[in-house]
Amino acid sequence: MTSSTSNVPNITLNNDELIPQLGFGVFQVPPADTAEVATRALLAGYRHIDTAAAYGNEAGVGQAIHAAGLGRDDVFITTKCANDDHGYEQATRALKASLGRLELEHVDLYLIHWPVPAHDKYVETWKAFIDLQSQGLARSIGVSNFQPAHLERLIDETGVTPTINQIELHPLFQQTGLRHEHEELGIVTEAWSPLAQGRVLDDPTVARIADAHAKTPAQVVIRWHLQLGNVVIPKSVTPERMVANFDVFDFGLTDDEMTAIEALDAGERTGPDPDTFIRPATP
């Protein structure tokens, strides 16, 4: 994949493919608005768009690539297999349906959206993913919201390690243990809800650091993610915030500032517990 936005670092996945470290998420963007919003993001410089079948807006993402006048190799596209599509045959059909909505021949990254352990089909689904990758329909495969036991079972039963685990991660819920597990296994950590749905932006510590750098609190938190090594996919439908969230490569946080943000960890989820979640209508 190439990019005209060279200030965004790429991270090398465990299959030697590259993923832009800063992307744009379209969770909760209405389907009717997605083409316009995603086009605006691409024109602002983003080259990594994260969607999912469960969001109902894959078609808009595909339309945005054409509207922005970009070539396929200029954009990294992630989508996800919905909870109702677990199982070998179901997952195979699901990716082909997603490709149809996206108007693409392949995605750059395909994720199991949630493990749904109550259904116990995530290993079977992962076997389908392995075959879909071998067919060239997904350049990289990974998971989302998987706990250590889920990851270890996938690897033990298939011998194939996910490239990425996309998890809820923000200053109020830092998942230090799971991030360490990822590092040990060679899995990249990707953060959804990176701003805690805005909850962290009023924190006095974050505000103080933002003032010191003449940046917004959101820019500080995104920078924190980048310096941790996370792939991060903030979302905004506000043009000014969209541009601001991308303007995070002209400053750095000090070790003391990183430590101060680390101290904010309160173990507070904004989303469901992956060990019990079943329904598909969340990120």
C-alpha positions as CSV (number, residue, x, y, z in Angstrom):
1,M,0.0,0.0,0.0
2,T,1.2,3.5,-0.8
3,S,0.2,6.7,0.8
4,S,0.4,10.4,-0.1
5,T,0.4,11.2,3.6
6,S,3.9,10.3,4.6
7,N,3.7,11.8,8.0
8,V,1.5,8.9,9.2
9,P,3.7,6.1,10.3
10,N,3.0,2.6,9.1
11,I,3.2,-0.4,11.5
12,T,4.4,-3.8,10.1
13,L,2.0,-6.6,10.9
14,N,3.2,-10.1,11.6
15,N,2.6,-11.1,8.0
16,D,4.8,-8.2,6.8
17,E,1.9,-6.1,5.5
18,L,1.7,-2.5,6.5
19,I,-1.1,-0.6,8.3
20,P,-1.3,3.2,8.7
21,Q,-1.1,3.8,12.5
22,L,-3.7,6.6,12.4
23,G,-7.0,5.8,10.7
24,F,-10.6,7.0,10.7
25,G,-13.5,5.0,12.2
26,V,-17.1,5.2,10.9
27,F,-18.9,3.5,13.8
28,Q,-22.3,5.3,14.4
29,V,-22.0,7.3,11.2
30,P,-25.4,7.0,9.6
31,P,-25.3,5.0,6.3
32,A,-26.8,7.9,4.4
33,D,-24.0,10.2,5.6
34,T,-21.1,7.8,5.3
35,A,-20.0,8.5,1.8
36,E,-19.7,12.2,2.5
37,V,-18.1,11.8,5.9
38,A,-15.5,9.2,4.7
39,T,-14.8,11.3,1.5
40,R,-14.1,14.3,3.7
41,A,-11.7,12.1,5.9
42,L,-9.8,10.9,2.8
43,L,-9.5,14.5,1.5
44,A,-8.2,15.5,4.9
45,G,-5.4,13.0,4.5
46,Y,-6.6,9.8,6.2
47,R,-5.7,6.7,4.3
48,H,-7.1,4.1,6.6
49,I,-10.8,3.6,7.0
50,D,-12.4,1.2,9.5
51,T,-15.9,-0.1,9.0
52,A,-17.9,-3.2,9.8
53,A,-20.8,-5.2,8.4
54,A,-22.7,-4.4,11.7
55,Y,-22.4,-0.7,11.1
56,G,-24.5,-0.9,7.9
57,N,-22.3,1.7,6.2
58,E,-19.8,-0.3,4.1
59,A,-21.3,0.9,0.8
60,G,-20.6,4.5,1.8
61,V,-17.0,3.7,2.4
62,G,-16.6,2.2,-1.0
63,Q,-18.3,5.2,-2.6
64,A,-15.9,7.5,-0.7
65,I,-12.8,5.9,-2.3
66,H,-14.1,6.7,-5.8
67,A,-15.4,10.2,-4.7
68,A,-12.0,11.1,-3.3
69,G,-10.3,10.1,-6.6
70,L,-7.9,7.7,-4.9
71,G,-6.5,4.4,-6.3
72,R,-7.2,1.2,-4.5
73,D,-3.6,0.9,-3.3
74,D,-3.8,4.3,-1.7
75,V,-6.4,3.3,0.9
76,F,-6.3,0.7,3.7
77,I,-9.8,-0.7,4.3
78,T,-10.8,-2.7,7.3
79,T,-14.1,-4.4,7.8
80,K,-15.5,-7.0,10.2
81,C,-17.5,-10.2,10.3
82,A,-20.7,-9.7,12.3
83,N,-21.6,-11.9,15.3
84,D,-24.5,-13.4,13.4
85,D,-22.1,-14.6,10.7
86,H,-19.9,-16.8,12.7
87,G,-19.2,-20.3,11.3
88,Y,-17.1,-21.4,8.3
89,E,-19.7,-21.0,5.5
90,Q,-21.4,-18.0,7.1
91,A,-18.1,-16.1,7.4
92,T,-17.2,-16.9,3.9
93,R,-20.4,-15.6,2.6
94,A,-20.2,-12.5,4.9
95,L,-16.8,-11.4,3.5
96,K,-18.0,-11.8,-0.1
97,A,-21.1,-9.7,0.8
98,S,-19.0,-7.1,2.4
99,L,-16.7,-6.9,-0.7
100,G,-19.8,-6.4,-2.8
101,R,-21.0,-3.5,-0.7
102,L,-17.6,-2.0,-0.6
103,E,-17.2,-2.5,-4.4
104,L,-13.7,-4.0,-3.8
105,E,-11.9,-7.2,-4.8
106,H,-10.2,-7.5,-1.4
107,V,-10.0,-5.8,2.0
108,D,-6.7,-5.0,3.6
109,L,-7.8,-6.3,7.0
110,Y,-10.8,-8.6,7.9
111,L,-11.6,-8.9,11.6
112,I,-13.8,-11.2,13.7
113,H,-15.9,-8.4,15.3
114,W,-16.5,-10.2,18.7
115,P,-15.6,-13.6,20.0
116,V,-19.1,-14.5,21.1
117,P,-17.9,-17.4,23.3
118,A,-21.5,-18.4,24.1
119,H,-21.8,-19.5,20.5
120,D,-18.4,-21.2,20.4
121,K,-17.8,-20.7,16.7
122,Y,-14.9,-18.3,16.7
123,V,-12.3,-21.0,15.9
124,E,-14.4,-22.3,13.0
125,T,-14.8,-18.7,11.8
126,W,-11.0,-18.1,12.1
127,K,-10.4,-21.2,9.9
128,A,-12.6,-19.6,7.2
129,F,-10.6,-16.4,7.6
130,I,-7.4,-18.3,6.9
131,D,-8.8,-19.7,3.7
132,L,-10.2,-16.3,2.7
133,Q,-6.8,-14.8,3.1
134,S,-5.2,-17.6,1.0
135,Q,-7.7,-16.8,-1.7
136,G,-6.6,-13.1,-1.8
137,L,-9.9,-11.8,-0.5
138,A,-8.2,-10.3,2.6
139,R,-4.6,-9.3,2.7
140,S,-4.5,-9.5,6.5
141,I,-6.8,-11.2,9.1
142,G,-7.3,-10.4,12.7
143,V,-9.8,-10.1,15.5
144,S,-11.6,-7.6,17.6
145,N,-12.5,-7.6,21.3
146,F,-10.7,-10.9,22.0
147,Q,-9.5,-11.8,25.4
148,P,-6.2,-13.7,26.1
149,A,-7.9,-17.0,26.4
150,H,-9.7,-16.5,23.0
151,L,-6.4,-15.5,21.3
152,E,-4.5,-18.5,22.8
153,R,-7.2,-20.9,21.6
154,L,-7.2,-19.6,18.1
155,I,-3.4,-20.0,17.9
156,D,-3.3,-23.4,19.6
157,E,-6.1,-24.9,17.3
158,T,-5.0,-23.3,14.0
159,G,-1.4,-22.4,14.2
160,V,-2.2,-18.9,12.8
161,T,-1.8,-15.8,14.9
162,P,-4.0,-12.8,14.3
163,T,-2.2,-9.8,12.9
164,I,-4.2,-7.4,15.1
165,N,-6.7,-7.3,18.0
166,Q,-8.9,-4.2,17.9
167,I,-10.0,-3.5,21.5
168,E,-11.6,-0.8,23.6
169,L,-8.6,1.2,24.8
170,H,-8.3,4.7,26.1
171,P,-6.8,6.5,29.2
172,L,-9.6,5.3,31.4
173,F,-9.3,1.7,30.3
174,Q,-5.7,1.0,29.3
175,Q,-5.7,-2.8,29.1
176,T,-2.1,-3.1,30.1
177,G,-2.2,-6.9,30.6
178,L,-3.8,-7.5,27.2
179,R,-1.4,-5.2,25.5
180,H,1.5,-7.1,27.0
181,E,-0.1,-10.4,25.8
182,H,-0.2,-8.9,22.3
183,E,3.4,-7.9,22.5
184,E,4.4,-11.5,23.5
185,L,2.4,-13.0,20.7
186,G,3.4,-10.5,18.0
187,I,-0.1,-9.1,17.6
188,V,-0.6,-5.3,17.0
189,T,-2.9,-3.5,19.4
190,E,-5.6,-1.3,17.7
191,A,-7.7,1.0,19.9
192,W,-11.4,1.6,19.3
193,S,-13.2,4.3,21.4
194,P,-9.7,5.9,21.8
195,L,-11.2,9.0,23.4
196,A,-13.6,7.1,25.7
197,Q,-16.5,8.6,23.7
198,G,-15.3,12.0,24.9
199,R,-15.2,11.2,28.6
200,V,-11.5,11.7,29.0
201,L,-11.4,15.1,27.2
202,D,-12.5,17.0,30.3
203,D,-9.9,15.4,32.5
204,P,-7.7,18.1,34.2
205,T,-4.5,16.2,33.5
206,V,-5.3,15.9,29.8
207,A,-6.3,19.5,29.7
208,R,-3.1,20.7,31.4
209,I,-1.0,18.7,28.9
210,A,-3.0,20.1,26.0
211,D,-2.4,23.6,27.2
212,A,1.3,23.0,27.5
213,H,1.5,22.0,23.8
214,A,-1.2,24.4,22.5
215,K,-3.2,21.3,21.3
216,T,-6.7,20.0,22.0
217,P,-7.3,17.3,24.6
218,A,-8.3,15.0,21.7
219,Q,-5.0,15.6,20.0
220,V,-3.1,14.8,23.2
221,V,-4.9,11.5,23.7
222,I,-4.4,10.5,20.1
223,R,-0.7,11.3,20.5
224,W,-0.6,9.2,23.6
225,H,-2.0,6.2,21.7
226,L,0.6,6.7,18.9
227,Q,3.5,6.9,21.3
228,L,2.3,3.7,23.0
229,G,2.5,2.0,19.6
230,N,-1.3,1.5,19.2
231,V,-3.1,1.8,15.8
232,V,-5.8,4.3,16.6
233,I,-9.1,5.1,14.7
234,P,-10.8,8.2,16.1
235,K,-14.1,9.2,14.6
236,S,-15.7,12.6,14.1
237,V,-18.3,13.9,11.7
238,T,-17.3,17.5,12.5
239,P,-14.9,18.7,9.7
240,E,-12.8,20.8,12.1
241,R,-12.3,18.0,14.6
242,M,-11.6,15.5,11.8
243,V,-8.7,17.7,10.6
244,A,-7.5,18.4,14.1
245,N,-7.4,14.7,15.0
246,F,-5.1,14.2,12.0
247,D,-2.8,17.0,13.1
248,V,-0.8,15.1,15.7
249,F,2.6,14.7,14.2
250,D,4.2,18.0,15.0
251,F,4.6,17.4,18.8
252,G,5.4,14.7,21.3
253,L,4.6,13.9,24.8
254,T,7.3,13.8,27.4
255,D,7.9,10.7,29.6
256,D,6.4,12.6,32.5
257,E,3.3,13.4,30.5
258,M,2.9,9.8,29.3
259,T,3.2,8.7,33.0
260,A,0.6,11.2,34.1
261,I,-1.9,9.9,31.5
262,E,-1.0,6.3,32.5
263,A,-2.2,7.2,36.0
264,L,-5.7,7.9,34.8
265,D,-6.4,4.2,34.2
266,A,-9.6,3.4,36.1
267,G,-10.7,0.2,34.5
268,E,-13.8,1.8,33.0
269,R,-15.2,0.3,29.9
270,T,-17.6,2.3,27.7
271,G,-18.6,-0.8,25.8
272,P,-19.7,-4.4,26.5
273,D,-17.7,-7.2,28.1
274,P,-16.3,-9.5,25.4
275,D,-16.8,-12.6,27.6
276,T,-20.6,-12.1,27.6
277,F,-21.5,-9.9,24.6
278,I,-23.6,-11.5,21.9
279,R,-25.7,-8.9,20.0
280,P,-24.0,-7.1,17.1
281,A,-25.0,-3.5,17.3
282,T,-21.9,-2.1,18.9
283,P,-18.3,-1.5,17.8
